[in-house]
Amino acid sequence: MALEGALEADVCVVGGGYTGLWTALALKEREPSLHVALLEAETCGAGPSGRNGGFLHGYWASLGSVLPYLGRERALELARAGEQIVPAVRALADSRGEDVWLREAGMVMVSASPGQDAAVDQAVAAAEEIGAAEQAVPLDAAGVAEHVRSPVFRRGVYFPDGATVQPARLVAALRRAVVAAGAELFEHTPAVRIRDGRVTTPRGEVRAPEIVVAINAAAAAWRAVARHVTNFGSYVVLTEPVPELLEEIGWTGGEAVLDARMFLHYFRTTADGRVLMGSGSGPIGFRGRIDGRFSRDLPTGARAEHGLRRLLPGLAGARIERSWGGPIDVSSDHLPFFGTVPGQRVHYGLGYSGHGVGPTWLGGQILASLVLRLDDEWTALPLATRRVPSLPPEPLKRLGGGLVRTAIMACEEADEEGRRPSLPARAGAALPRLFRMEIGTR
Ligand SMILES: Cc1cc2nc3c(=O)[nH]c(=O)nc-3n(C[C@H](O)[C@H](O)[C@H](O)COP(=O)(O)OP(=O)(O)OC[C@H]3O[C@@H](n4cnc5c(N)ncnc54)[C@H](O)[C@@H]3O)c2cc1C
């Protein structure tokens, strides 16, 4: 139902993806009497929440890059908080009799070229350093083959804290839970203006003392956060069912798998024996525009298919049946950030950097606490307290980001092909370090 006319609420949540839905649910669970109105521009899950790869995990797999950046104590806090994500999704499904195709089979990061070995080793070393070696189990080539066999996998690391879901089923389950909890949901209701205390829509307005902006990539155009985030594309291909080929390569345990590129490949199986292969190498956006470059991106689709054939040659004969993609909101340090616009009661959360299926649950807890003015375990997380570095303004953001992307991709391709990358590519790939952007860079 779309909003017609004026509405008074205690909280207005804008955006009906996982972030907005988990926030609304957390608010109703903590304060059942709150009047929560949720506005979604299209239908819930119309954004990436309804069409992602379904990798569900917290931060153990990011520890290698997060630890030097956040330090031991804060990184551990984040990783431990993230451990609650999979149980929370399981609890939602169990308590409401929903089948979100949750498969808790862990996640394997593989090295598929010499240049990727270091990231795998770093993940193992970071978990050891923090006293949680069991969260990142090193695998030699034979160990990786016990999960999935490929001639290009050199070594890997197994993260027990990882699962997969069917993303659209998770959105639908959350949407039903939010409505059952008593929140008022208005779909086909875009917020066209957000001011402190008031959200304007095409045919009405919501007056609410607390507002939560949970619009993900669309927020890259919003002045309050634009300097900290930009959009990149991510694209997936899905094969026909090939259960017999999965048997042949020994990938029957349901593990989520990713390689150790920066513009990574992420791949998983489905309950009916298909393989989804994603590539996070899509184009960089400009001024937060969400257009066809993200949703009809044939070059990135081709890179995803190339990844499928290279990484899993045993699936050479598997036909691609579908492909799709969308924007990912990449923050300047590749971690999501949550906060409140200074002097207002407008809260925001975004910057998941292609890794939001699980962390949006944390986001919902943090945003609910911000709304309720609580200083608690959620608002104390580094996701809500750290200083997020700034990116250059447009058009430098797009030009610089595009340059670095091209350079890193050239380095990663050369590495996979056993070549030394060209000097300009190496120089371009090193640029973010010069600007002290130490995370998510090569
Ligand atoms: C192809 C692809 C694969 C991915 N795979 C994975 C994965 O396997 N694992 C993982 O962890 N992450 C993955 N991600 C990222 C993940 O999907 C996102 O981090 C997550 O869905 C973000 O949820 P959200 O609710 O913040 O944003 P969204 O899902 O984008 O929700 C925002 C909502 O706000 C609405 N909206 C926008 N503007 C307005 C407005 N003005 N008024 C009202 N509503 C508005 C949109 O319609 C949308 O429904 C993937 C992303 C893509 C594109």
The ligand as an SDF file (V2000), in Angstrom:
LIG
                    3D

 53 58  0  0  0  0  0  0  0  0999 V2000
   24.7910   -8.6610   -7.2190 C   0  0  0  0  0  0  0  0  0  0  0  0
   25.0260   -8.4660   -5.7460 C   0  0  0  0  0  0  0  0  0  0  0  0
   25.4520   -9.5420   -4.9830 C   0  0  0  0  0  0  0  0  0  0  0  0
   25.6860   -9.3760   -3.6210 C   0  0  0  0  0  0  0  0  0  0  0  0
   26.0110  -10.4750   -2.8890 N   0  0  0  0  0  0  0  0  0  0  0  0
   26.1990  -10.3550   -1.5600 C   0  0  0  0  0  0  0  0  0  0  0  0
   26.4850  -11.5140   -0.7670 C   0  0  0  0  0  0  0  0  0  0  0  0
   26.5150  -12.6350   -1.2610 O   0  0  0  0  0  0  0  0  0  0  0  0
   26.6880  -11.3290    0.5670 N   0  0  0  0  0  0  0  0  0  0  0  0
   26.6470  -10.0910    1.1450 C   0  0  0  0  0  0  0  0  0  0  0  0
   26.8750   -9.9830    2.3510 O   0  0  0  0  0  0  0  0  0  0  0  0
   26.3070   -8.9840    0.4270 N   0  0  0  0  0  0  0  0  0  0  0  0
   26.0730   -9.0940   -0.8970 C   0  0  0  0  0  0  0  0  0  0  0  0
   25.7030   -7.9960   -1.6190 N   0  0  0  0  0  0  0  0  0  0  0  0
   25.4630   -6.7260   -0.9120 C   0  0  0  0  0  0  0  0  0  0  0  0
   24.1310   -6.7760   -0.1600 C   0  0  0  0  0  0  0  0  0  0  0  0
   23.1120   -7.1780   -1.0390 O   0  0  0  0  0  0  0  0  0  0  0  0
   23.8270   -5.3920    0.4330 C   0  0  0  0  0  0  0  0  0  0  0  0
   24.9100   -4.9930    1.2560 O   0  0  0  0  0  0  0  0  0  0  0  0
   22.5490   -5.3720    1.2750 C   0  0  0  0  0  0  0  0  0  0  0  0
   21.4700   -5.9370    0.5900 O   0  0  0  0  0  0  0  0  0  0  0  0
   22.2430   -3.9340    1.6890 C   0  0  0  0  0  0  0  0  0  0  0  0
   20.9490   -3.8860    2.2440 O   0  0  0  0  0  0  0  0  0  0  0  0
   20.2340   -2.4840    2.4700 P   0  0  0  0  0  0  0  0  0  0  0  0
   18.9350   -2.7450    3.0890 O   0  0  0  0  0  0  0  0  0  0  0  0
   21.1720   -1.5830    3.1740 O   0  0  0  0  0  0  0  0  0  0  0  0
   20.0750   -1.8980    1.0120 O   0  0  0  0  0  0  0  0  0  0  0  0
   19.0400   -2.2270   -0.1850 P   0  0  0  0  0  0  0  0  0  0  0  0
   18.8120   -3.6620   -0.3320 O   0  0  0  0  0  0  0  0  0  0  0  0
   19.5660   -1.4860   -1.3720 O   0  0  0  0  0  0  0  0  0  0  0  0
   17.7290   -1.5500    0.3070 O   0  0  0  0  0  0  0  0  0  0  0  0
   17.5210   -0.1570    0.1980 C   0  0  0  0  0  0  0  0  0  0  0  0
   16.0950    0.0540   -0.1700 C   0  0  0  0  0  0  0  0  0  0  0  0
   15.8310    1.4620   -0.1350 O   0  0  0  0  0  0  0  0  0  0  0  0
   14.9210    1.7480   -1.1690 C   0  0  0  0  0  0  0  0  0  0  0  0
   15.0350    3.1760   -1.4580 N   0  0  0  0  0  0  0  0  0  0  0  0
   16.0100    3.8370   -2.1270 C   0  0  0  0  0  0  0  0  0  0  0  0
   15.7440    5.1540   -2.1700 N   0  0  0  0  0  0  0  0  0  0  0  0
   14.5780    5.3440   -1.5100 C   0  0  0  0  0  0  0  0  0  0  0  0
   13.7820    6.4720   -1.2090 C   0  0  0  0  0  0  0  0  0  0  0  0
   14.1290    7.7000   -1.5980 N   0  0  0  0  0  0  0  0  0  0  0  0
   12.6360    6.2890   -0.5130 N   0  0  0  0  0  0  0  0  0  0  0  0
   12.2560    5.0650   -0.0900 C   0  0  0  0  0  0  0  0  0  0  0  0
   12.9720    3.9520   -0.3570 N   0  0  0  0  0  0  0  0  0  0  0  0
   14.1290    4.0830   -1.0450 C   0  0  0  0  0  0  0  0  0  0  0  0
   15.3460    0.8540   -2.3220 C   0  0  0  0  0  0  0  0  0  0  0  0
   14.2890    0.6350   -3.2320 O   0  0  0  0  0  0  0  0  0  0  0  0
   15.7430   -0.4180   -1.5780 C   0  0  0  0  0  0  0  0  0  0  0  0
   14.6930   -1.3510   -1.5050 O   0  0  0  0  0  0  0  0  0  0  0  0
   25.4850   -8.1110   -3.0000 C   0  0  0  0  0  0  0  0  0  0  0  0
   25.0680   -7.0240   -3.7710 C   0  0  0  0  0  0  0  0  0  0  0  0
   24.8400   -7.1850   -5.1310 C   0  0  0  0  0  0  0  0  0  0  0  0
   24.3800   -6.0230   -5.9450 C   0  0  0  0  0  0  0  0  0  0  0  0
  1  2  1  0
  2  3  1  0
  2 52  2  0
  3  4  2  0
  4  5  1  0
  4 50  1  0
  5  6  2  0
  6  7  1  0
  6 13  1  0
  7  8  2  0
  7  9  1  0
  9 10  1  0
 10 11  2  0
 10 12  1  0
 12 13  2  0
 13 14  1  0
 14 15  1  0
 14 50  1  0
 15 16  1  0
 16 17  1  0
 16 18  1  0
 18 19  1  0
 18 20  1  0
 20 21  1  0
 20 22  1  0
 22 23  1  0
 23 24  1  0
 24 25  2  0
 24 26  1  0
 24 27  1  0
 27 28  1  0
 28 29  2  0
 28 30  1  0
 28 31  1  0
 31 32  1  0
 32 33  1  0
 33 34  1  0
 33 48  1  0
 34 35  1  0
 35 36  1  0
 35 46  1  0
 36 37  1  0
 36 45  1  0
 37 38  2  0
 38 39  1  0
 39 40  1  0
 39 45  2  0
 40 41  1  0
 40 42  2  0
 42 43  1  0
 43 44  2  0
 44 45  1  0
 46 47  1  0
 46 48  1  0
 48 49  1  0
 50 51  2  0
 51 52  1  0
 52 53  1  0
M  END
$$$$
